[in-house]
Amino acid sequence: MNRLLKLAMQKPEMAAALLLVLLVVLFQVRSYGIFLSYDNLRGIFGFLPEMGLVAIGVTLLMIAGEFDLSVGSVFALTPMTLAVLMVMGWGFWPATFIGLLVAAVVGFINGWITIKFEIPSFITTLGMMFMARSMTVVVSGGFPPRPDFNQIPTTLFVSYVGPGQMFRSSFVWFVGIALVVHILLARTNFGNWIRATGGFLPAARGMGIPTARVKIACFIICSLLSGFAGIIQVLRLGSPLPSLGIGYELQAVAAAVIGGTSLAGGIGSVIGGIIGAALIRVIDNGMVMSQINSNWFQFAVGGMTIFAVVGNAWLRKRGQAMKVETER
């Protein structure tokens, strides 16, 4: 028992992984074997990169001790910028660059205002959430622009690839980006700076870590990943809508928390964020396959979030008690 508690405290995402396995088994039984069928798994893997990329960015930022509630709006603003520029005659790649640049600027503004004026990032990004959503509607003119999608290399982003064409190209991007961010967080000095900044800011400053730059960099990465995820979804759907990404900011925070990321900062992992995002997608899909009223979806996600926070707090207390007993 002590070994399991120690492992859970060292790897808080393990509890989420166990819950994921249990839910897969439950939905497989409830759906009479349909849940793990080829076609259904193909659909789950096709949707996962979009939420997964947003969750990775939010997880990284939360480890640094900050929040970003504007990711859902950036998710819509970035592809809308791309689409409008293409309608104006821009090529796909220049328009994509400008769209991602807009996302990076939003992230920089969020970070700069939060650090410069020492206000909670919750407030900064809440305001930016409304501003970016409004900009998306204004830029679109109220109607979805219709760029020439024949110019777009869909094979690189949304076409099915791999053995049996199980995965979309977006899944390859998702895995590659997740690996890069994981290495950045776990194997580099910058990753250590992120954890130190989120874990105990005064100590990090005392060690000479450029905490302001670290946080701003995390804000920018978070916005870039959200914008890129939005581009992938628009290429999959074939139409940019001003309403895209609504609710994604809270789902991404829930995914990070469910995956073991601490609300106080300093603790978390990319793998945990991905597991949390996978849990949300599994619940969404599994409820449909099991013919459960889909109105219970938000209830289930909220319940898991509360359960994850309470569970992690209990594990920390148990761990502290174990240490005291060992010292005696």
N, C-alpha and C positions, 0 to 999 in steps of 0.2 A: 504493500500500500504506500509506504513511504517513497519507494522508488517511482511509483506512478505519479505521486504528487510532485516530486522533484522534477520529473520529466515535463509535467504539465506546466509547472512554473517556469522552466527554462524554455519550453516551446508552447506558448499559449495557443498557437494555431492548431495543436494536436487535438484539442477538444472540438474545435470546429470541423476538423477532418473526420473525426469519429461521428459527429452529428450528420455530416454529409453522407457518409456511408449508410448510416441508419435510415436516413430519408430516402436514399436511392432504393434500398431494400423495401421500405414501406410502400413507396409509389410503384415499384415493380409488382408487388403483390396486389395492391389496390387496383392497378390498371390491367390486371390479368396478363402480364408479360409484355404489354405494349410499350411501357416506359423505356426499356433498354433495347427496343427494336432499332434497326438500322436507320429508318427514316426519322424517328424521333430524336435519336442521338445526333443525327446530322443537323436537325433544326436547333438543338441546344448549343452545339458547337458553333453554329452559324451566328447565333445571337450573343454568345459569351464575350467575344472580343470587345464589343462596344461598351458594355458595362464594366468589363474587366480592366480596360485601359483607364477609365475614369477612377475606378477603385484603387488602382496602383498609384496614381498621382495623389489622390486624397490620403492614402495610407502614408506615403512618403512625407507629405506636409504635416500630417498629424504627429508623426514621429518627431518632427522638428518643433512640435508644440503649437501648431497653428491649425486653423480651419479654413475651408474655402467653400462658401455656399453659392458661389457664382458659376461653378463648373457646368451646371445644367444649361445656363444661359450661353456660356462660351461654346458648349456642345452644339447649340443652334446657330450662334453668330458666325463661327468660323466657316462652315460649309455654305451659309447664306452669302457671305462675302465672296467666296469662291464662285458660286453660281452667278451672282450679279456681275462679277468681272468677266466671266465667260460670255454672258449675254452681251456685254459691251464689246466683245471681240478679242478678249485676252485668251491666250492659250491655257491649257489645263495646268501645266507645271508652274508658270508665273503666277497664275491665280491661286494655286495651292500655297505657294510661298507667301503671298500677301495674306491669305487667310490665316495661316499659322503665325505670321508676324503679328496680326491683330490679336490672336490668342496670347502670344508672348507679352505683348504690351499690356493687355488686361492683367496678366499675372504680375508683371512688374509694378503696375499702379497699385494693385492690392497690397503687395509686399512693402512698397515704398511708403504708402500712407500709414500702414499698420506700424511700421518701425519708426518712421519720422515723427509721428504724432502720438506714439505710444498708446494706441487705442486697441481694443480687442479685435482680432481678425474676424470674429463673428459679425461685428457691426460693419466693418469695412466691406466684407464680401457680401453681406446681406444687401447693402446699398448697391454694390456692383451687380448683384443678381438682377435687380429691377432695371438698372441702367442698361446692361447688356441685352436683356430681353427686349426692352423698348427699342434699342438700336437695331435689333434683328428685324423687328416689325417695320421700322422706318426704312431701313435699307431695302427691304423686300417690296416696299410700296403697298403692303397689305395683301399681296398676291404672290404665290410661289413662282419665282422666275423659272424659265424653261430653257436651260442651256442645251447645246448640242452634245448629247451624251456619246455620240459616235466618236468624238475626239478623246474620250476618256479611256485610258488603258485599264478597263475593268478586270482584265486577267491578273493584274498586279494587286488587286484589292479585294474583289468580291467573287471571282469565279471559283468554282470547286476544283480542288487539286488533291493530290495524294492518292494512296491506295483506295480504290473503290469510290474516289471523289467524296470522301467523308467530310473533309474540311474545306472551308473557304480560304482564299488567299489571306484574308484578314486574320485568320487564326495563326498563320505563320508570322505575320507582323506582330501579333499579340505575344506569342511565345518569345520572339526575338527581343522585343522591347522589355518584356518582363525579366528576361535573363540579364539584359544590360543593367536595368535598374537594381536587380538583386545583387549583381556583382558590385555596382556602385555603392550600395548600402552596406554590404557585408565584407567587402574586400579592399576598400580604399580609405584613405584618410578623410576624404570628404564624407563618406558614410559615417565614420567615427565622429566627425564634427556635427553631423545632423543629430545623432543620438545624444551627444553631449549637450548640444544646444537645447534640445527638447527635454532632456532629463533634468538638468540643473543649470539654468542660464547664467547665474552669477559665477559659478565655478568655471563654466566654459569661457566666459569673458576673461576671468583671471588667468586661464591657461593660454590666452592670446588668440583664441579662435575668433575669426571674423564673423560673429554670430549674425549680424545684420545681413551680410552678403549671403550667408548660408540660407537664411530664411527666405530672402528675396529669390534666390536661385530655386528653392523648392516651390515657391509660388509660381514661378515661370514654368517649371517642369510640369506642375499640376495642370496649369492652363493649357499647355501645349498638348499634353496627352488627352485632355478633354476635347480640344479642338480637332485633333486627329481622329478620335473616336467618332465625333460628329460627322466628319468627312466620310468615314467608312459607312456609317449608317445611311447617309444620303446617297452614296453610290449604290448601296444595296437596294434602297427603296426607289431610286430613280427620280426623286423629287425633294427639294429642300423645303421644309415647312417651318414657319416661325415658332410653332409649338413644340418642336423636337426638344427632348431632354428635360421636359418638365418633370420634377420629382427625382431626377437622377442625383441631385446633390445630396439628398437625404438617404437615398439608397446606397450611395457610395460611402457615406459616413457609416451607415449601418453595416456595410460589408467589411469596412476596416475594423470596426469594433467587434463584430462577430468573429473576425479572424485573429483577434487577440491584441489589436493595437490599443494602447492606453490613451484615454482621453486627456491625461495629464502630460503626454509626450514622453519621448525617450525609449519607449518600448513598442515593438511591432516588427512586422516583416512583410515583404512583398508577397511571399507565399500565402501568408495569412489573409491578406487583402484579396488575393485571387480565390482562395477557398471561400471567403465570405461572399464574393460576387457569384461564384458557382452555386452556393447555397440558395441565393436569391433567385437565380435562374431556374434551379431545380425545383424550388417551391412553386414558382410561377407556372412552369410547364407541367409539373407533377400533379398540381391541383386540377388542371384541365384534363389531363389524361385519366385521372382518377374520378372525374365527374364530380369534383367538390366545388361548391359555390365559389367562384373566383373573387367574390367580394370579401372573402376571408384572407386574401393575399396580404394586404397591408397589416392586418391583425397578426398574421404569422411572422412577418418580418419584424414588426415592433416587439412582439413577444420574445423572439430570438435575440434581439438587441439587448433588451433588459436582462434576459437570462445570461447573456455573455458577460455583461458588466458585473452582475451579481456573482457569477461563477468565478470570474477573474479576481474579484475582491476577496472572495472566500479562499481561493487558492493562495493569495498573498498572505492572508492572516495565518493560514495553516503552515505556510512555509516559515513565517517568522516564529511561530510556536515550535516548529521542529528544530529551528536553529537554537532557540533558547534551551530546549531539552538536551540537545547535543552538547552545548557548552557546559551544562551542569554535569 
